[in-house]
């Protein structure tokens, strides 16, 4: 399977079949495309010996010895938590890709609106003939004038902040390295560092978690953080499941320590045809949770932008130019 040759070196690219058709349709650089049945080691390893590029969300120690010619490990998304950087051969560079900021910002605002107004509950009750709203006649609150805490002001967090500001919300945030210029760009009224997490959480009616999963962000939001939040607070997790401690989140929702949550990133994932629940606790039994299967950023715009960016990195690799979005290791809150 080959892409159209335009200029530069013909690259040999290994990619799981799940992404291969999309990749080939978008391909604009010279490449020999080698599809793998899946991204599992047994399927990828036999194809890597002559490969220049691996496009995959995963790289493990089992692949290192056969990847002697590998020059680029290109993820298909922003997350690099499935890349074992200790196993990456010295010849290869790891790069990720974004393009999902708008889709995820839309998801964050959509779920904030739905949970804030009890949209799903009202729909269910009215179908059963119950005309009551979620609070027995008390007017529902608007997003306008409320405070949202954005935890991590990177690609996703910055776009969420901008969207929230357009809804008339007060935006506060934390970042690994607070940058006043970025705060101004994102319409953030207060930007603190990780040490300010508790005070930022305590001031917000809505919390959007948007930090990468790294050693220092595992269980970043846990019992102490939930205790600091308001009882009417709503949490939206679009980062990674492991950033929010699972048991603490479940108990906070079950006991109504916080009002609700939208969860798009999980603690268990299917590894094949066999289905499994997305968590070790019964979130599905809770009525104050919106559960979605890791699709917040899966939009037409995201797909288009990502393949354009991946093509650009392949072009740069073939022509010897610096690559985009180089990741040297898993990173802390941004």
Buried (B, 14 or more C-beta within 10 A) or exposed (E): BEBEEEEBBBBBBBBBEBBBEBBBEBBBBBBBBBBBEBBBBEBBBEBBBEBBBBBBBBBBEBBBEBBEBBBBBBBBBBBBBBBBEEBBBEEBBBBBBBBBBBBBBBBBBBBBEBBBBBBBBBEEBEEEEEEEBBEEEEEEEEBEEBBBBBBBBBBBBBBBBBBBBEBEBBBBBBBBEBBEEBBEEBBBBBBBEBEBBEBBBBBBBBBBBBBBBBEBBEBBBBBEBBBBBBEBBBBBBBBBBBBBBBBBBBBBBBEEBBBBBBBBBBBEEEEEEEEEEBBEBEBEEBEBBBBBEBEBBBBEBBBEBBBEBBBBBBBBBBEEEEBBBEBEEBBBBB
